[in-house]
Amino acid sequence: MTKPFPVIGFIGLGRVGSLMVSNLLKAGYPLFVFDIDKAKLNALVQQGAKGSKNIQRLAERCNIVMTSLPQPAISEEIYLGEKGLASSAKKGDLFIEASTISPKLVKKIDQMVRMKGAEFIDAGIAGGLEKAAQGKLVIMAGGSKSAMHKAKAIFEVIGSDIFHVGSVGKGMTAKLVNNAISHVTMVAISEAVSLGVKAGVKAKILYDVISKSSGNSDIFQRRFGYRILNRDFKAGMSVELAYKDSELVCEMGRDLKIPMYVTNTAHCIYEWARIEGLGEKDYASIILLWEKLLGIRITG
């Protein structure tokens, strides 16, 4: 006899969150969903999810709750606020935080939910909108073996590469390390390609050469090869989120007394981009800063 799917609660229906919900619905999972944006909530209800009026009602109905939220302050309020998930937690519940927040906050949330007999996983995710749509996200999870066992089938629906990287907090650590590399790389690409174009080499030629050379990378292909050359700056990973994540990396470095010279420099670039009004554009749009500064246009 086939074991019935557990009912999942999902809070935060942004670009990636909504795609994860869609894939879980397609796989047959019953879901209760919540978002302050009613249009996003209704779009998932039309796909078969059930809407919840508030997070307390959602938590009452579900033994597994996932969150995918844009800012650490929102995660803190959703979990640790007066009527947050920690106060609603029941023995045996599992909470999966797929937002990008600090390992320090993750451990604080874990401590609070464990007091209720519940379990917690910090599940850093990578792969962007394309991989989210395909159910092929990279998942780097921190939590106990028992929590991972409960989450395994769910992770297999939304991801293709699932890593149990250690105890609670290690998932966010791995995610922040990954994002530090990708965000610094985007700054390096923008700076170097702008140099080449200013010196008279066509951007498409630079793309062809670097694609076959040591400067090639996934970020180079997806952000320069696709977004910059095609002038497509509609947000996948927005400047605002890149700024938030690089701030978390710098904060983590300060806490551990580790100098993060390059990451701090990159963080200043994302801060500059926010000031220039690029916050809601894809983080590849930082190339526009160099274009404005140098009086050039980089396109295929």
Salt bridges, closest charged atoms under 4 A:
GLU60 OE1 - ARG57 NH1 3.23
GLU76 OE2 - LYS108 NZ 3.47
ASP93 OD2 - LYS90 NZ 3.15
ASP110 OD2 - ARG114 NE 2.97
GLU119 OE1 - LYS150 NZ 3.10
GLU156 OE2 - LYS152 NZ 2.58
ASP208 OD1 - LYS204 NZ 2.85
ASP218 OD2 - ARG222 NE 2.93
ASP232 OD1 - ARG227 NH1 3.59
GLU240 OE2 - ARG274 NE 3.05
ASP245 OD1 - LYS244 NZ 3.00
GLU247 OE2 - ARG254 NH2 3.20
GLU247 OE1 - HIS267 NE2 2.81
GLU251 OE2 - LYS104 NZ 3.90
ASP255 OD2 - LYS104 NZ 3.19
GLU276 OE1 - LYS292 NZ 2.96
ASP282 OD1 - ARG223 NH2 2.71
ASP282 OD1 - ARG227 NE 3.29
GLU291 OE2 - ARG231 NH1 2.62
